[in-house]
Amino acid sequence: MPTLRDATTADAAAIAAIYNHEILHSTSTFDTTPVDADDRRAWLEAHSTPQRSVLVLEDEEVVGWASLSAWSDRCAYARAAEVSIYIHADHRGRGHGRSLLTGLIERAREAGIAVLLARICTEGEASIVLHRKLGFSSVGCMRRVGEKFGRVLDVELMDLSLEA
């Protein structure tokens, strides 16, 4: 049974490896330059509060990770957080995304986050479906805002209100 837990700096290499696969082979991130473990350690240090945190799902090894990040550095947006979820390519289709997103939603509620936001390339149909199943709604589509692999891409913006 996979274990959901807070990420530590010891997970930096595994997090980087999962993310780098997506950077190089998918449109699930619009980053285009691979990262290394040192970069992810610094990133983890910046995500070390309940409002800005990282979870990993471990099944003998890290099979996925998810984060709550600042939606904006402007103070008035502090009540919102952006969610990100990445699953190792060899471990997809097993409910790991649902486990990670459910964990993030619980973490956000505990941390007093009012709204979760997700930006998902419209090619990421499985991710859009997952977010909808867990209560996210479409806010709209940002047309032609990204370009990767020589393709101009649209991004679906989704939100989940955590307020009563």
C-alpha positions, 0 to 999 in steps of 0.5 A: 500500500503506497504511503503519502507523506511530506517530502524531505530534501532526501526526496529531491533526486526522485522528484527531479527525475519524475519532473524531468521526464515531464519536462522532456516528454510532455506538456504537463509542465511548460518548463523546458529545461531539466532540473537537478537535485540541488534545484529541487532541494532549494525548491523544497526549502521554499515549500516548507510551510503548510500553505506551500508544501510538497507531498510524495507518494511512496511505494518502495520508491517515490512514485509521485509528488504534488505541491501547493505553491503560491498562485502569485507573489502579491499579498492579496492572493495569499488565500489561494494556492496552485496545485501541481501533481506528477506521477512517475510514467511507470506508475500511472493508472493506479489511483496515485494522482487521486491520492496525491490530490486528495492529500493536497486538498486536505493539507490546504484545508488544514492550512486555511487556504480558501481556493485551489487553482490548477493550470492544465494543458488541454492535452492533459485530459486525464488530469482535467478529469481527475480534478473535476472528479475531486470538485474542481470546476473550469474557470475558462480556457487560456487560448494559445498561451504556451508553446512547447515541442513546436505546438501552440497550446491552450491551458484550462484554468480550474478552481476549487473553493474550500470555503464553507 
